[in-house]
Amino acid sequence: MDDGIYSSILQKTAIEESAGCRRKFPHPNILRNVRMLRRWLSQYAILLSMEVDMVKKARADFDLFHTNLAAYKKQVDGISNLLGLKGVARLRGDYLPTYFVGDIGNGLHKYALFSLNPGFSEKQNPTEETWKNSSWKDYENFTKRFFTLYHRAGMKSRYYEKISMIFAALEGLTFHNREDIYNFFQEHLINIDLLPYHSSGIGLPSTLSSEQREYMRDNLMRGIALVKNQGVRLALFNGQALCQLLVGNKLVEAGVPVPVNEKISIYLFRLEGIPCVAFSKFITQPFFKLKDVDFRKTIPKLIQSILNQ
């Protein structure tokens, strides 16, 4: 059935309902089906608007940063206050935000990697700022080509290199060097930060207030909306703070945790049909004693269980 027929049915149903009419259609279930379709179209429209909204918010922040830095800093401070962030966890208003990085327009299948925020490095962030600060076009180029820029600048990330083992196993690939890793990320990874503003440390209250919960849920759904139409095969949420946000505050309906080792478990669930995995701890930290075999075999095998459902 094409969009014209959908529109015709919805319009006809709306007219009849407004007139108090409940005339039967030829098929007894068609009215119920049309109502379900209308709800689905409404939800889909919300997701599409949120996808655009994330890009619009990035542009609005970029413009405010360059035209009224004091107002930008006040805005960022307001978010820190809302979330009760203190000390090194307070968000920085002297750097541009990073809502997401990844080439969302290349038409290739994707993996989504969600983080709480982009962190801060005295060594790397000043360099990254030069990639995106001059103009909105530069900012868009930074977003689209981040992994290529990152690798060419000689930057290294234990986090990305450990995580790459999971993707290599899921794809049946072997990465021989960093260039292989970042080439794959450039084509297939979208990294989304639920809080786009930088900070040296980060943490949220274990139990959120209703206002905090609504703010973080909106940010989560903007991220999901961004990747929903990008052919995303899997979304990963890494770390205790994210896991507590999602599972502890019941932003998602997750099942029973599945242990990876004695210190780390994973939760399997879906958001808007996207298979998702949340790790109970930050899996790339040495303290939690994950071995390379866990990244290459144990975790991919557990993840495959949700992909096969």
N, C-alpha and C positions, 0 to 999 in steps of 0.2 A: 504494500500500500504506500503510495507516495505522499509527500508533504501536503499537496493540494487536497487530497482526500482526507487526511488527518484534520486539516484546518476546517474543511467543510463539515465533518462530523462534529468537531468540537463546537463550531459556531451554531450548528443546528441544535445541539444538545443544550447549549447555554440559553438559546432563545426559548426552548420548550421549558427549561427549568425556571427561567425568570417569569414565565407565564403561569407557573404552577402546574404545568402539564406533565404527565408521566406516561405518554403514549408508548405502547410497546413497539419495539423494533422487530423485524422479522426473526432475529435470533434472540432468545431470552436473555443471553449474557452480554449483549453488545453494549448496553448502557453501563454496566459494571466495568467492562473492558475499556470503554472510552474514559471513564473516570480515572481508572488506573493509569491510562496513557497520559491524561492531563497531569496527574500528580508526577509521573515520571518526567514529562517535559518540563514541568516547573522545577524539579530538582536538578535536571540537566542544565537548565538555564542559569540556575544559581551557581553551579560548578563552573560554567563558562565565564560568568561574570567574575568569579573569584580568580580564575586563571588570569584574566585581563587585569584584575585588581592588583595582583602581586607585581606585575610589570609597572602599572600605574603608580603604585606606592613607591617603588624604587625610583621612578622618574621624579615623583614629587619630593622625595628625600634629597635626590641629587640637586634639584633646583633650589630647595630651601637651604641646603648646605652652602651653595654658592652665592645666594642672594641675601640670606639673613642667618649667618652662622649662630648668632645668639639665640634665635628662635629654634634653630635645629637642636642646639645643645639643651635648651629647655624641654623640647619634646622628648629627647632621649632620656633626660633626667626624670621626666614624668613616668616613663615606662619602668625605669629602675625603681622609682618610688612605689609604683603600682605593685610590682613583683617583690618588694621588700629586699632588693639587692643591696649589699653593703660591701665596703672595702674593694678588693680587686674584682669582685663580681659585678660591681656597678658598670653599666654600659658606657662606652666612650662616645662622647659627642664631638671629638676632634678628628674622627675618621669617617669616611663614607661607609654606608652599610653594604653588606653582601647578602642579598636575599637568596640567591642561588647562583651556581655556576654549572655550565654544561651547554652543549649545542642542542637546543630543543627543536631545531628546525631541520635537522639533516635527514629525517625519515627513517633512521635506523632504530632497532629495538633498544630499549633502555633498562638500566637499573637505577633506582633512586636510593640515595644515601642521605638520611635525615640526621642532622645534628642540632644541638640545642642552640649554639651560636658559633660564629666563626673564630672565636678565640682571639689572641693577640700575641704577636711576636715582634720584639724590638728590632730584630734583624730583617724579617720578611715583610711585615706590613708596610713600612715606608716604601719598599720597592713596589709592592702591589698597588699602593696608592698612586704611584706615577703612571701605572697602566690604565687607570680608570678616572683620574681626576680632571683631565683637561677639558673634556667635552662629553656630552651624552653619547656620542658616537663611540668615543674611546671606552666609556663605561659598558656599552653594549658589546663591544669587541672583547673587553675583559671577561664579561660574563660568558660569551660564546666560546672563546679560545683559551680559557683559563689553564687547562691542563697542558696545552702546548706551551703557553707562556711560562708556566711554572717549571716545566722540564728544561726548556731552553735557557732559563736563568740559572740552572744548576742547583735548584732547590731540591731538598730531599725531605721525605716524610715517611717515617716508620709506620705511621697510621695507614697511609694509603698503600704502602707496599705490603703490609700484612693483610689488609682487606682484599687486595688484589688476588690473593691465593684462593679466596672463596669464589670470586667471579671466574677465575681460570678454571676451577673445578666444575662449576655449573655450566660453563661453555665448552668444556673438553679441550681447553687450550693450555699451552705452556708458554709462560713469559720468560724469556731468556735474559732480559735486562730491563733497566728502568725505562728505556725508550719503548719497549713493548708494552709495559704497564701503562704509561701515560698516553700512548697512542690509543690503547683500548679505552681508557677513561675518556679521552677526548671524543671518541665516537659514541660511547655507550653509557656514560655515567652522568647523572644529574645530582649534584650535591645541594641540598636545601637546608637552610638554617631557619629554625622556627623563630629565633630572635636574630635579626639580621645585623645587629650592632655588636661591635667587637668588645671584648673584655679579657683581662688576663686570667680570670677564673670565672666559674659560673656555677650556680646552683639555685634551685627553686625551693620554696616551702614544700615539705612533704605532702601536706594537705592544703590545697588551694582554696581561697575564698571564691564565692560565686563569680565575682568580677574578674579575678585572676584566671579562673577556669574558663570563662567565656572568652577572654582575650587570647589565651593559648589555644583554645579549640578553634577559634577563627583562623589563627595563624596556621594551625595544622591543616585545616580544610583548604586554605589557599594553596598550600604546598601540594596537597593531593590533587586539587583541581589543575595545578600547573602540569603535573605529570600524567594525569589520567588519559589524555589523548596522545601520549608520546610512545605508545607501544611498550609500556613498562611491564616487565616480567616479574619484578620483585622490588619491594621497598624494605630497606634495612634501617632500624633505629638502634643506635649504639650507645649504651651507657646507662648507669643507674638512674641519673636524673631524668632522662627521657622515658625510661621504663616506668618509673614512679609516676611521671606525668600522665602517661597513657593508661597504664594498668591500675596504678594505685588510685588515681583520680577518676577512673572509669570513663575516660574519653573513648575507649575502645572496649569491645567485648572479646576478651582473650580467654583461651582455654587454660588447662592446667599446665604449669611450666614444665618444660622438658630439660633435664640436666645435661650439660655438656661435660662438666667435671664437678668436683666437690664445691667449687666456688661460683660457677656461672651456670645459669639456666637461660633458656630462650622461650619466648611466648610466640605462638603462631596465630595469626588472625587475618582478616581481610578488611580493607577500607575501600568503599566504592568499587568493590570487585577486585582490587589489587591485592595479591598475596603479600603479607607483611610479616616481618620477623623483628621482635624486640629482644635485645640482649639485656640481661639483668645487671650486668657490669660492663665497664668499658673494656672490650675484649683485647685491645692491643696493649694494655698495660701489663708489664712483666709480672707484677704482683699476683695476677690471677692465674699464672702458670699454664697458659695455653701453649701447646707446642705446635710446630708447623703442621704436624699430622692432623691436628684438630682443625686448622684452617683449610687444609687440603682435602680432608676426608670426613671427619666427624660432623662438623657444622654443615657442609654441603649436603651430606646425607640426610640430616634432620630437615634442612630447608626443602629438599626435594620432596619430602612427605607432603608439604602443603601445596607445592606446585603440581603434584599428581592428583590432588583432590578434585 
